[in-house]
Amino acid sequence: MVAQSEQARTQQAPPNPERIFETLNAYQKTAALKTAIELDVFTAVAEGTITHEALAKRCQTSDRGMRILCDYLVINGFLTKSDGRYALPPDSATFLDRRSPTYVGAAAKFLALPEIMNLYHDLPAIVRAGGSLKGEEDTVEPDSSKWVEFARSMSGLQRIPAQALAGLLNAAAGEKWKVLDIAAGHGMYGVTIAKQNSNAEIFAVDWPQVLQVARENAEAAGVAARFHELPGNAFEVDFGKDYDLVLLTGFLHHFDQQTIVSLLRKVHAALKPGGRAMSAEFVPNEDRVSPPAPAAFSMIMLGTTRAGDAYTMSEYDEMFRKAGFTSNEIHRAPGPQSFIISRK
Amino acid sequence: MVAQSEQARTQQAPPNPERIFETLNAYQKTAALKTAIELDVFTAVAEGTITHEALAKRCQTSDRGMRILCDYLVINGFLTKSDGRYALPPDSATFLDRRSPTYVGAAAKFLALPEIMNLYHDLPAIVRAGGSLKGEEDTVEPDSSKWVEFARSMSGLQRIPAQALAGLLNAAAGEKWKVLDIAAGHGMYGVTIAKQNSNAEIFAVDWPQVLQVARENAEAAGVAARFHELPGNAFEVDFGKDYDLVLLTGFLHHFDQQTIVSLLRKVHAALKPGGRAMSAEFVPNEDRVSPPAPAAFSMIMLGTTRAGDAYTMSEYDEMFRKAGFTSNEIHRAPGPQSFIISRK
């Protein structure tokens, strides 16, 4: 009852344009968080540098700049402030202190690249045209250094979902697996499976420069001997055959449905009877507006691809069935992505 | 009790990087809201165009672009969606439907200009330097067309606070007032006083091109005969003397404290004994991090000025006293600004 009357009160509040103006200035939130990560403010606070003057000295900035930056981070929940002293709330301590094993700061580099942010200055034209003004090559360009940067900056972030996936597949049971990792990127999904299952052989597809990042991760995990490279474009390279498992992590969303179905046919052909395709994807509910994180991913696809999307489960189900798969199951993953397990 | 245990549950939630990623993508919120305003989506929905296909047709966009844009606006609270049909929540109906008398869409143009947004790509360098890399002329440039645009886009938005101020000063009592409106911009504060008090004469200071916008507003309000122009830089122009009231609306925040004090001395000299200066300003609490809207204004001053700020009331009090004022009162205004009334 308390919660309900609170809600009723809020709904009766007089109209207020504050959130409109907050949103028109929201680009400053991106800039401030990225700047604090770049200046390593969170690590400095975690190590006990807690006034703006001391932080300015340590991070080699002006007093005024550091004070305004830190206060703005407090307003947005990334620092706390008490008696002029800053501290880290739990999420910042876990994800923004460079010394934390779950540090995600490296991903900030990729997510808020000025050249990606600038695409959105043209959003009215993008909405008119129906997709990226740059053309498909922007996404699937053969040797885009963007994807090397992406692979490097995202590996840390994908450790937890990769472990969740290996657990979901029961990799540790040690069955003899031939695994195809399509658009492997950082390679963390295949590498984590290989680490948990010493009878798994991984065949990774991606551009040669990107596979180098995956190979580094395979070496670091001690599974390089079972890590094989299939360099090239996933639509053109010969996958080989008789796979037990095909990984499609964060790849399908870049394309239109017809293109996805044609790729899935190729995946289907490469699988053993009874083999499984495992996709990690941003899958909103059928209403396309919830939960917020996977639903909002469609805005990234609108700005950066010609026809990619955050597809719903019914859309994925239809695409996999068209390609010959017999059943599809969805599992929520840690973070905004879901796992879809599709059986041949 | 219900609310408390809900809070406890939230605090014990496992760490989640979702808000970090949401913030790294927050620039897309700015772009989406601005785009929807530019395409006039909110007006179209208000007029009964409620599916994405129909909206695409009416706003001359692609289906895909309109669907993703509208869903993203739902995720961010600017539209609602039910069975594939969009509707306006109360704040959007009040402020984003072009036919509403309180439409604020014109302000979006100025607040999210690409050239202002791009300044924040350099935020690390700005924090190091302590202020705008562009130099003071960016703010106080004599004939910046930016300020003409600003004056035009902000007049609608300032109608409500301008009426609140005229009420606070009891303009309607009709005392004979000589009013100086410094950096008048759209002129709405002085014009509203003149409209409510037919014995008020307004003397407006700003660049000639900007005063033209103020004059248009004075004419529209039927007070042009009592609207006088003092074109030029507020720091250099001769104000004249014996003013009952000096208006300083949204101006002081652009400067450092020493510059403000020197301007306030000039204001003090122009006032009659017992006359009042009335400032409209973003004044956070002494902690500088609350309330969020005036506190976050300091980030705009960091990016766009060399030494401006969202000053606290104790700082304004000190500046006004240094300039000779005897008392200062603060009044919360509708919206993020406060009124400071300072007596000679």
Interface residues (C-beta under 8 A of the other chain):
Chain A: M1 V2 A3 E6 P15 N16 P17 E18 R19 I20 F21 E22 T23 L24 N25 A26 Y27 Q28 K29 T30 A31 A32 L33 K34 T35 E38 L39 Q60 T61 S62 D63 R64 G65 M66 R67 I68 L69 D71 Y72 V74 I75 N76 G77 F78 K81 P90 D91 T94 F95 L96 T102 V104 A107 A108 L111 A112 P114 M117 N118 Y120 H121 L123 P124 I126 V127 R128 A129 G130 G131 L157 D287 R288 V289 S290 P292 A293 A295 A296 S298 M299 I300 M301 L302 G303 A307 D309 G335 P336
Chain B: M1 V2 A3 E6 P15 N16 P17 E18 R19 I20 F21 E22 T23 L24 N25 A26 Y27 Q28 K29 T30 A31 A32 L33 K34 T35 E38 L39 Q60 T61 S62 D63 R64 G65 M66 R67 I68 L69 D71 Y72 V74 I75 N76 G77 F78 K81 P90 D91 T94 F95 L96 T102 V104 A107 A108 L111 A112 P114 M117 N118 Y120 H121 L123 P124 I126 V127 R128 A129 G130 G131 L157 D287 R288 V289 S290 P292 A293 A295 A296 S298 M299 I300 M301 L302 G303 A307 D309 G335 P336
